[in-house]
Amino acid sequence: MRPQELNLLMIFDAIMTEGAITRAADRLSMTQPAVSNALSRMRAVWGDELFVKDGRGIQPTAFAKNMWSQIQTPLSALEDAVNPDQFDPATATRTFRIAATDTFVDVIWGPLRQVIEREAPGINIYAVPNPTIESADILKAAEAELAISKYTQSESVIRSEHLLDPSYVVVMRPDHPLAQEQLTLEQFINADHLLVSLTGDVTGPTDLALQSLGKKRRVAMSVNNFFNVPGLLKQTNLICVAPSMVLEREIFSKQLAVFESPVEVSPTPVTLLWHKRQDHDPGLQWLRRHVVRIIHQRVEQHQQLLNQCCRKGYCEQAVLEAKAQHHYECITQACEQLNIEPKAITPGH
């Protein structure tokens, strides 16, 4: 391959990674006209349009996507071989984009900015909206270098590192009729619930946990974000099951009373995601280390404070009895449907 063709591949890779000619120029320390001229040469050499306008941005053609999938690994290996230690935080001038919810922006941005001011003054950090179902697509399209998400699908091009397992708690106003020393399973089921649903579905993890006990709650109201939860709870008799970290400000300031959930709600792990093309990017490795450290420290502090103020809710005996009763009712119902005389069975046997 001639040197000029390799140079075109490097510029092409930068455009695909950044998703914009301007950002690619910044990444390569080139002028925008120089990158545009290189793109014109690519089109002539490879006989394809490569990129088409899409609103204010550009979209790669099928030919460009296919070629990029083939050149990413060898280009990355070549760059690693030539520049194994190319990232120096003290002198680096890079921009990293992290797809994250408001909760994690609140957790990470302050401590991360302090690190940058001390160690890497030329680094920029931009927040990108993060719909969980689109986290992988955001990384594949190079709209962000990292994503913090509950994304659970397994994809060969997406790398991940575990960050935390959210703790689900029950919150309500401090003078709520149920705000006693303990919240029982029966009280929990009979209360009016506020559900946070990002999709509009009014069945959540709590409902699945109750279903395994043969129980059902009333979802009296739903919202599509956690921002509205504290205000609603403070002025109503609604209760809400939520990840404790999302409402920690209100919980630790005692604006809301907090209880263990009377049923075990299985958490969906939160992970840090990135694309495999940046596995060996020393700059992103540096950023990942700090993000993981900041979150782990915050989670540890959060759990210590939560243990001090969280009231009793989970009762193992009540849950076991509910499961046994539900099992007994299922067997009885099955016998009736099959017109079989049930043997002498009692709940729990």
C-alpha positions in Angstrom: 0.0 0.0 0.0 1.3 3.4 -0.9 1.9 5.9 2.0 -0.8 8.3 0.6 -3.4 5.5 0.7 -2.6 4.6 4.3 -2.9 8.3 5.1 -6.4 8.3 3.6 -7.4 5.3 5.6 -6.3 7.1 8.8 -8.4 10.1 7.9 -11.3 7.9 6.9 -11.1 6.1 10.3 -11.2 9.5 12.1 -14.3 10.6 10.2 -16.0 7.3 11.0 -15.0 7.5 14.6 -16.0 11.1 15.1 -19.1 11.1 12.9 -18.2 14.6 11.6 -15.5 16.2 9.4 -15.0 19.1 11.9 -14.4 16.7 14.8 -12.2 14.5 12.7 -10.1 17.5 11.8 -9.7 18.4 15.5 -8.8 14.8 16.3 -6.1 14.7 13.5 -4.9 18.3 14.2 -5.7 19.1 10.6 -7.8 21.9 9.1 -11.3 21.2 8.0 -10.6 22.0 4.3 -7.7 19.5 4.4 -9.9 16.7 5.7 -12.6 17.6 3.1 -10.0 17.5 0.3 -8.8 14.1 1.6 -12.5 12.9 1.5 -12.7 14.0 -2.2 -9.6 11.9 -2.9 -11.1 8.9 -1.1 -14.2 9.1 -3.2 -12.2 9.1 -6.4 -9.8 6.3 -5.3 -12.5 4.0 -3.8 -15.3 4.8 -6.2 -18.0 5.5 -3.6 -19.7 8.5 -2.1 -18.7 7.2 1.4 -20.7 9.9 3.3 -24.0 11.6 2.6 -25.5 14.6 4.4 -28.1 13.9 7.0 -29.5 17.1 8.5 -26.6 18.8 10.1 -24.5 15.7 10.2 -23.3 13.0 7.8 -24.1 9.3 7.5 -21.7 6.6 6.1 -22.8 4.6 3.1 -23.0 0.8 3.2 -19.6 0.6 1.5 -18.0 2.9 4.1 -19.5 0.8 7.0 -18.3 -2.4 5.5 -14.8 -1.1 4.8 -14.5 0.4 8.3 -15.4 -2.9 9.9 -12.5 -4.5 8.1 -9.8 -1.9 8.7 -10.5 -1.0 12.4 -8.5 -3.8 14.0 -5.4 -3.6 11.8 -5.3 0.2 12.0 -5.6 0.0 15.8 -2.8 -2.6 16.0 -0.6 -0.4 13.8 -1.3 2.7 15.9 -0.5 0.7 19.1 2.8 -0.5 17.6 3.9 2.9 16.5 2.6 4.9 19.5 2.4 2.5 22.5 2.5 5.3 25.1 1.0 8.3 23.2 -1.3 9.6 26.0 0.2 12.0 28.5 -2.6 13.5 30.7 -0.6 16.6 31.5 -0.2 17.6 27.8 -3.1 15.9 26.1 -5.8 18.0 24.4 -8.7 15.6 23.8 -12.5 15.6 24.1 -14.3 12.6 25.6 -18.0 12.2 25.4 -19.8 10.0 28.0 -23.4 8.9 27.6 -24.9 9.0 31.1 -28.1 9.8 32.9 -28.5 12.8 35.2 -27.8 10.7 38.2 -24.4 9.6 37.0 -23.5 13.1 35.7 -24.2 14.3 39.2 -22.0 11.5 40.7 -19.1 11.7 38.3 -18.7 15.2 36.9 -17.5 17.1 40.0 -14.8 14.6 41.1 -13.7 14.0 37.5 -13.4 17.7 36.9 -11.2 18.0 40.0 -8.9 15.3 38.6 -8.7 17.0 35.2 -7.8 20.4 36.8 -5.0 18.7 38.7 -3.7 16.2 36.1 -5.1 16.9 32.6 -6.0 20.6 32.1 -6.4 20.1 28.3 -9.1 17.4 28.6 -12.8 18.2 27.8 -15.7 16.0 29.1 -19.1 16.3 27.3 -22.3 14.6 28.5 -24.4 12.8 25.9 -28.0 11.8 26.5 -28.2 8.0 27.2 -31.4 6.1 26.4 -30.4 2.6 27.8 -31.8 0.7 24.8 -29.5 2.7 22.5 -26.3 2.6 24.4 -24.6 0.2 22.1 -25.7 2.1 19.0 -24.3 5.3 20.5 -20.9 3.7 20.9 -21.0 2.0 17.4 -21.8 5.3 15.8 -19.0 7.0 17.8 -21.4 9.5 19.3 -19.6 8.8 22.6 -16.5 7.0 23.8 -18.1 5.7 27.0 -21.7 4.9 28.2 -23.0 4.2 31.7 -25.9 1.9 31.3 -28.1 -1.0 32.3 -27.6 -2.4 28.8 -27.5 -6.2 29.2 -27.2 -7.6 25.7 -24.0 -9.4 24.7 -22.3 -8.1 21.6 -18.8 -8.9 20.4 -18.0 -5.3 19.6 -19.1 -3.9 23.0 -16.8 -4.1 26.0 -18.1 -3.7 29.6 -17.0 -3.3 33.2 -19.3 -3.8 36.1 -19.9 -0.6 38.2 -22.7 -1.4 40.7 -25.9 -3.3 41.5 -28.5 -0.7 42.5 -30.2 -1.0 45.9 -33.9 -0.7 45.6 -35.7 0.9 48.6 -39.2 2.1 49.4 -39.5 5.9 49.9 -42.4 8.1 51.2 -42.9 11.4 53.0 -41.7 11.3 56.7 -45.2 11.8 58.1 -46.8 9.2 55.9 -49.2 6.9 57.8 -46.9 4.0 57.0 -43.7 5.7 58.1 -43.2 3.6 61.2 -40.3 1.5 62.4 -41.2 -1.3 60.0 -43.1 -1.6 56.7 -44.9 -4.9 56.4 -45.5 -6.9 53.3 -49.3 -6.4 53.7 -48.9 -2.7 54.1 -46.7 -2.5 51.1 -49.1 -4.3 48.9 -52.1 -2.3 50.0 -50.5 1.1 49.5 -50.9 3.3 46.5 -47.7 3.1 44.4 -45.9 5.7 42.3 -44.0 4.0 39.4 -41.1 5.5 37.4 -41.4 4.1 33.9 -39.1 5.3 31.1 -41.1 3.3 28.5 -44.7 3.9 29.7 -45.1 0.3 30.8 -46.7 0.1 34.2 -45.2 -3.2 35.1 -41.8 -3.0 36.8 -39.4 -5.3 38.6 -41.4 -4.9 41.8 -44.5 -6.3 40.1 -42.5 -9.4 38.9 -41.3 -10.0 42.4 -44.8 -9.8 43.8 -46.1 -12.0 41.0 -43.8 -14.8 42.3 -45.7 -14.6 45.6 -49.1 -14.5 44.0 -49.5 -10.9 45.0 -50.3 -7.7 43.1 -50.0 -4.0 44.0 -51.8 -1.0 42.8 -49.8 1.4 40.6 -51.9 4.5 41.2 -49.6 6.9 39.2 -46.6 6.8 37.0 -44.0 9.3 35.8 -41.3 9.0 33.2 -38.4 10.3 35.2 -37.1 10.5 38.8 -37.1 14.3 38.9 -40.8 14.4 39.7 -40.7 11.7 42.4 -39.7 13.8 45.5 -42.3 16.5 44.9 -45.1 14.0 44.4 -44.2 11.9 47.5 -44.0 15.0 49.7 -47.5 16.1 49.0 -49.3 12.7 48.7 -49.8 9.3 50.3 -48.0 7.6 47.4 -45.0 5.4 48.1 -42.3 4.5 45.5 -39.8 1.8 44.9 -36.6 3.3 43.5 -32.8 2.9 43.3 -31.6 4.6 46.5 -28.8 6.4 44.7 -31.2 8.3 42.5 -32.9 9.9 45.5 -30.0 10.0 48.0 -30.1 13.7 48.4 -33.7 13.6 49.7 -33.1 10.4 51.7 -30.0 11.5 53.5 -31.4 15.0 54.3 -34.5 13.2 55.7 -36.9 14.8 53.3 -38.1 11.3 52.5 -38.4 8.2 54.8 -36.6 5.1 53.5 -37.4 1.4 54.0 -36.0 -1.9 52.8 -38.3 -3.3 50.2 -40.6 -6.0 51.7 -39.9 -8.1 48.6 -36.6 -8.8 46.9 -36.3 -6.7 43.7 -33.7 -8.1 41.4 -31.4 -5.2 40.3 -30.1 -4.8 36.8 -26.4 -4.2 37.0 -25.0 -0.9 35.8 -22.0 -1.2 33.6 -19.4 1.0 31.9 -19.5 0.3 28.1 -17.1 1.1 25.3 -16.4 -0.1 21.8 -13.7 -2.7 21.2 -12.0 -0.4 18.7 -10.8 1.6 21.7 -9.7 -1.3 23.9 -6.1 -0.2 23.7 -6.7 3.6 23.6 -4.5 4.8 26.5 -6.4 8.0 26.8 -9.7 6.2 27.2 -8.0 3.7 29.6 -7.0 6.6 31.8 -10.5 8.0 31.7 -12.1 4.6 32.5 -9.9 4.1 35.5 -11.0 7.4 37.0 -14.7 6.9 36.2 -14.7 3.4 37.8 -12.8 4.6 40.8 -15.1 7.6 41.4 -18.3 5.5 41.1 -16.9 2.7 43.4 -16.0 5.2 46.1 -19.4 6.9 45.8 -21.2 3.6 46.0 -19.3 2.6 49.2 -20.0 6.0 50.8 -23.7 5.8 49.8 -24.2 2.3 51.2 -22.7 3.3 54.5 -25.1 6.2 54.9 -28.0 4.2 53.7 -27.4 1.5 56.3 -27.7 4.2 59.0 -31.1 5.5 58.0 -32.9 2.7 56.2 -35.8 1.2 58.3 -36.9 -2.4 58.4 -39.0 -3.7 55.5 -37.9 -7.1 54.3 -39.4 -10.0 56.4 -38.1 -13.4 55.3 -40.8 -15.3 57.1 -43.6 -13.3 55.5 -42.1 -13.9 52.1 -41.6 -17.6 52.6 -45.2 -18.0 53.8 -46.5 -16.0 50.8 -44.5 -18.2 48.4 -45.8 -21.4 50.1 -49.4 -20.2 49.9 -49.0 -19.3 46.3 -47.4 -22.7 45.5 -50.3 -24.4 47.3 -52.9 -22.4 45.3 -51.2 -23.1 42.0 -51.2 -26.9 42.7 -54.9 -26.8 43.8 -55.9 -24.9 40.7 -53.9 -27.2 38.4 -55.7 -30.2 40.0 -59.1 -28.6 39.4 -58.4 -27.9 35.8 -57.2 -31.5 35.2 -60.2 -32.8 37.2 -57.8 -34.6 39.6 -58.6 -35.0 43.3 -55.8 -33.2 45.1 -54.1 -35.2 47.8 -53.9 -34.0 51.3 -51.6 -31.1 50.9 -51.1 -28.0 53.0 -49.3 -24.8 52.3 -45.6 -25.3 52.6 -45.7 -28.9 51.5 
